[in-house]
C-alpha cells in the first residue's frame, strides 16, 4: 500500500472499518484488525495485545504472519516496545531500526534482522485498550510518510472503537459467570434459525437441567457451586460446540441450538449430542455429589411437527422443549426425552 494515494488509502480504510464495526465476535475482530494492519504496513508479521484488566498487564491476543499463519507462541521480544507505547500512548515508527540508538540495541532487532517496525496504541476516549504492532525485514522508505502514519493511526482509532463495541456486545449477550452466551442471545439466534429452516433443512433445540446441583451449594457453599457450574459449562461447550450454539439458559439449565442442516435426520442429531453431553456430565462429582443431566429437546420442522404447526416465536418453541425436559425429569434423573 506504500505507493497508493491518500484518497485510495481512505477508501481502503473505510471498507476495513465497516468490516470491523460489523464484526461482533471479539476474537474474529482482533484477527481482522491484525491482518489489516499488516497489510497497511506491508509488514511480515503483526501482533495485537490487549490489557488484561484482572492481571493489569498487556496480553497477546493475536499473532499473525503476512500469509495469514497464526503465531501461537507468545512473542516476548516485542513486549518492551508494546509496553512503552501503551504507557506513553504515543506511536513508534521506524524504517531503519539499526541506526536508531533506542532500537538498535534491542535483541529482537538483532536476532530478527528487522528493518521496519511500527507500534500504535489502541485507545478510546475513555480507556487505553492495548497496542497493535507490526514489523518486517524490508526497509521501505515510503511506508512511514506523514500521510501513511495518519492512516495507521486512523486504523488504530477505528479498531479501538470496534473492539469496545464488541466488548459491550459480549457483556450484553454473555453470561458473566460461565462466559457462555446467555438466554437472550440464544433466543435471538433461535429466532434467526426459525426464519431459515425449510422442509429440506432441519434444526433442533436441547434443554438440559443439571440434576441435584443445589446439593453442591448446600454441601460446600455458593462459591464452590459457582466453580462447579463453570466446569460443567466448559464441559458442555467442549462436547457440543462443534455441533451448534451452547448457552446458559438459567441457574443450572443449559441450551444447545443445532443449526439447519440437510442429510442426517434431526432426531438422530439431537440424540447424538444429548447422549455425549449426558455421558460427559455423568463423569463429574463435586464435594461428594454425583452429577447427572436430564435433557429434553425437539427438532423442527419434522413430519410430526411441520413448519405450518410451529410456534411463530422462539420463546414458545423453547417452551415446547421445556415440556420435553419436564417429561424426562418425571421419569427420574439422567433421563432423555426427544419430541
Phi, psi and omega in degrees: 000359187299327186268359183284153178285166180297320179297319178295322178293321179295322177296316177298316181297321179298317179296315181296319181297321177297319179296319180296314183291336179275351183262113182264340176286118188297315182297317178295321179298316182297323177293320179298316180298314182297315179298318180295322180292319177300316179296315182297322183272353187053045185267166175276333182200164179212156179224142174239126181238135177241150177287128172275114186294330180284317181278338180072031180209166178286138179231131178293125178255330180218138168225125186219149171265169180297335179275000178092007179280135179286140171256100190280329182283144180297132181265091184286339185291342179261359188297322182294318178295316180298315180294324178297312181295319179296318182291315185273345180058034178231134180289156175239127177237134179211129178246352175219072191296331183293340182265357183259120188302323183282351180245326188298330182279352182288137185300325182295326179295314183291313185291321184266356179055046182284141176247339184224138180211140174216137178218123187233136179290147172254113186211144171259183178296334187256341190204145170271120186267322184168209179217158172239133189230144174213150177209169181197169183265354182256130178275118181242105187298331186268358183295320189250047168293165179301322179297314182291323177300318179296324178297316179298318181294320177296319177300316179296321179297315180294322179296318180298318179296319180294321178297317179296319177297318179296321178294319178296319178295319179298317179294326182284334187246357181250147174288126186293335181279307187266341185082354177286159171305147180267181185294328179297317179292322179299314179298319179300314181289324177296320177300319178297316180296321181299332178280341186264337187293156178214181181295336181262353181231122184247145177237177181201160180230134171241137170240136179225140174252136174276112186294141172057025183294328181300336179294334177293316177299320180292320184286323189227358178100165186295324181296318176294324177297320178297317179297320178295320181294321177298317180295318179296317180301315180293327177295313179297318179299315180297322183284320193248356186298329180287343182266331182176196182276127177252131182222154169271121187259341181195198184307296176235034180243137180233159181226147176231129177250117176267119185290164179303137182207141176269156175106254185301133179302141185296328179298319178293320178298315181297315181295320180299310180295315182299317181295320180293319178294316181298319180294322181293318180290328180295345178275355186264141172214136181230121177053043177083001181256115179283133182268152170205166181226133170265135188228135174232151180194170177208151174254157180203146344282155178226175177300321180284335182225074182293166183302326182292340181258001181287150173301158181271353180222157186295316180303323179291326177292320176297325179299324177293317176298325178294325176296320177297320178296319179298322178294320178296315182293331180294337179272351179127182182283148176073023181264164184228136178223115177248123183252000000 
